[in-house]
Every structure is written in C-alpha cells, then in structure tokens.
Amino acid sequence: MNAKTKLVTDRIRLRCMEDRDQANLFGQLFNDPDVMKYYSGLKDKRQTCEWVNWNQRNEKGYGVSLWIAEDKRTGEFLGQCGIVPQQIENQTVMEIGYMFARRHWGNGYAQEAARACLDYGFNERQFGKMAALIDPGNKASIRVAEKIGMHHSKTIRKWNKQIAVYERKSYN
Ligand SMILES: CC(C)(COP(=O)(O)OP(=O)(O)OC[C@H]1O[C@@H](n2cnc3c(N)ncnc32)[C@H](O)[C@@H]1OP(=O)(O)O)[C@@H](O)C(=O)NCCC(=O)NCCS
C-alpha cells in the first residue's frame, strides 16, 4: 500500500489518512483523556471513522486535511497534524491542527510538523494567513503556535466555549 505522502521533515512524514488509521487514531489519541483534555470529550470508534471520512473529504475538496504524522524512518504512528478550513466570524481561515500521542510529547514533534504545514500553506498554496484555534488553558498548544511565529489576535466564541485565535500572515 502506498499512502499519499504530503510533507516530509527531518524526522516526520505527514501522509493522507486512510481507513486503516482508525485503530491508531482511536487507541492512541481519541480514547486518551490526557490527549483529549481540551476537547468536548473522547471520541468512540464510530466517531473516529467519521473523523477519517471528514478528513478524506477535506483532502478531496481543499487539498488539505489533518494528516497522519509518522516516524519517517520506522513508520511508527506519532499523531496527526495538518490544515483544516475553519469558519471564523464568517470567513474561511486555514487552521493548523496538531495532536500527538501522549508518549511522544516533549520531543519537538508538534512544532516540527506545524512548521512544515505553515511553510506548505504559505509557499505552496499561497494562503494569506494561517491560524490556530486554541482553548486558552492549553499552554502546550499555545507554545507550539508561538514557536511557529503566530500571535494571539482575538478570542472568539466557538464550539460553545471561548477560543483563542492565534494567527500569522503569509511570508510575502
Ligand atoms: C499540544 C501538543 C501537540 C504539543 O506537542 P509536543 O510534540 O509535545 O510539542 P513540542 O515538543 O513541539 O513543544 C513545543 C513547545 O511547547 C512547550 N510545551 C510542551 N508542553 C507544554 C506544557 N504542558 N506547558 C507549557 N509548554 C509546553 C515545549 O517546551 C516547547 O517549547 P520550547 O521549544 O520552548 O521548549 C501535545 O501536547 C498534544 O498533542 N496535546 C493534546 C492535543 C491538543 O491539545 N492539541 C492542540 C489543540 S489546539
């Protein structure tokens, strides 16, 4: 099986989601309360299947989605990172999303993968700006956004809670 590679960094391959990824997404991300702390709850297997379908639709429609992050040497599952079209105050904004398995936190993977997404969005896709939508208490995520040069622009109400919007304008 030759999964579609989107981006490659020093340590990580980002590739399109496939149906077979449901087991790792569920077992290592969506069923872990630590990973899901800032989301509305865990996702069950049915919701994990819908998640993969939704990302596959985004990939077809927009050419971006959350991609599977894996160790480029061994193929080990690390998490997901990619680009998601989001509605912010009636505008579609490209968001960089990242989520890694608990045992891989603190190794710099999120900033490495997010940086590659930022470069892709600005250099290959000419997006005018990119954003990260973050629960204001999620310090790790805020740090990742700051590490890739994003700044807090506003706080909005979304998903029934306060969400901090971090943004960065294109390199041009
Ligand atoms: C957010 C997340 C992706 C970060 O992944 P990671 O691979 O551990 O992040 P990195 O190792 O690249 O660390 C990036 C920076 O954040 C810092 N950081 C990591 N965890 C932190 C924490 N709990 N509090 C404060 N800073 C933290 C790191 O020290 C690093 O900064 P530094 O280079 O200045 O030291 C990971 O915690 C995660 O998957 N969380 C659950 C899902 C989630 O909340 N995603 C974000 C949704 S908006």
The ligand as a MOL file (V3000), in Angstrom:
LIG
                    3D

  0  0  0     0  0            999 V3000
M  V30 BEGIN CTAB
M  V30 COUNTS 48 50 0 0 0
M  V30 BEGIN ATOM
M  V30 1 C -0.0580 20.3830 22.0330 0
M  V30 2 C 0.8050 19.1940 21.6670 0
M  V30 3 C 0.5210 18.8050 20.2270 0
M  V30 4 C 2.2680 19.5820 21.8110 0
M  V30 5 O 3.0530 18.5060 21.3000 0
M  V30 6 P 4.6000 18.3260 21.5900 0
M  V30 7 O 5.1560 17.4830 20.4810 0
M  V30 8 O 4.7990 17.8560 22.9800 0
M  V30 9 O 5.1370 19.8010 21.4540 0
M  V30 10 P 6.6680 20.2260 21.2440 0
M  V30 11 O 7.5470 19.1700 21.8740 0
M  V30 12 O 6.8840 20.5800 19.8170 0
M  V30 13 O 6.7510 21.5040 22.1600 0
M  V30 14 C 6.5030 22.7950 21.6850 0
M  V30 15 C 6.7980 23.7950 22.7790 0
M  V30 16 O 5.7690 23.7160 23.7710 0
M  V30 17 C 6.3560 23.5460 25.0670 0
M  V30 18 N 5.4350 22.7400 25.8470 0
M  V30 19 C 5.0870 21.4440 25.6420 0
M  V30 20 N 4.1970 21.0530 26.5810 0
M  V30 21 C 3.9960 22.1210 27.3930 0
M  V30 22 C 3.1720 22.3640 28.5240 0
M  V30 23 N 2.3660 21.4030 29.0310 0
M  V30 24 N 3.1930 23.6050 29.1150 0
M  V30 25 C 3.9770 24.5830 28.6030 0
M  V30 26 N 4.7740 24.4110 27.4990 0
M  V30 27 C 4.7860 23.2030 26.9240 0
M  V30 28 C 7.6570 22.8440 24.7850 0
M  V30 29 O 8.5710 23.0110 25.8640 0
M  V30 30 C 8.0910 23.5360 23.5160 0
M  V30 31 O 8.6160 24.7970 23.7670 0
M  V30 32 P 10.2310 25.0300 23.8170 0
M  V30 33 O 10.7620 24.5280 22.4910 0
M  V30 34 O 10.3450 26.4990 24.0050 0
M  V30 35 O 10.7340 24.2080 24.9630 0
M  V30 36 C 0.5380 17.9830 22.5860 0
M  V30 37 O 0.6190 18.4170 23.9250 0
M  V30 38 C -0.8160 17.3610 22.3520 0
M  V30 39 O -0.9770 16.5100 21.4660 0
M  V30 40 N -1.8380 17.7490 23.1490 0
M  V30 41 C -3.1750 17.1780 23.0250 0
M  V30 42 C -3.8950 17.6510 21.7850 0
M  V30 43 C -4.0680 19.1490 21.7500 0
M  V30 44 O -4.4520 19.7590 22.7330 0
M  V30 45 N -3.7710 19.7270 20.5740 0
M  V30 46 C -3.8790 21.1350 20.3580 0
M  V30 47 C -5.2650 21.5400 20.0500 0
M  V30 48 S -5.4050 23.3100 19.7370 0
M  V30 END ATOM
M  V30 BEGIN BOND
M  V30 1 1 1 2
M  V30 2 1 2 3
M  V30 3 1 2 4
M  V30 4 1 2 36
M  V30 5 1 4 5
M  V30 6 1 5 6
M  V30 7 2 6 7
M  V30 8 1 6 8
M  V30 9 1 6 9
M  V30 10 1 9 10
M  V30 11 2 10 11
M  V30 12 1 10 12
M  V30 13 1 10 13
M  V30 14 1 13 14
M  V30 15 1 14 15
M  V30 16 1 15 16
M  V30 17 1 15 30
M  V30 18 1 16 17
M  V30 19 1 17 18
M  V30 20 1 17 28
M  V30 21 1 18 19
M  V30 22 1 18 27
M  V30 23 2 19 20
M  V30 24 1 20 21
M  V30 25 1 21 22
M  V30 26 2 21 27
M  V30 27 1 22 23
M  V30 28 2 22 24
M  V30 29 1 24 25
M  V30 30 2 25 26
M  V30 31 1 26 27
M  V30 32 1 28 29
M  V30 33 1 28 30
M  V30 34 1 30 31
M  V30 35 1 31 32
M  V30 36 2 32 33
M  V30 37 1 32 34
M  V30 38 1 32 35
M  V30 39 1 36 37
M  V30 40 1 36 38
M  V30 41 2 38 39
M  V30 42 1 38 40
M  V30 43 1 40 41
M  V30 44 1 41 42
M  V30 45 1 42 43
M  V30 46 2 43 44
M  V30 47 1 43 45
M  V30 48 1 45 46
M  V30 49 1 46 47
M  V30 50 1 47 48
M  V30 END BOND
M  V30 END CTAB
M  END
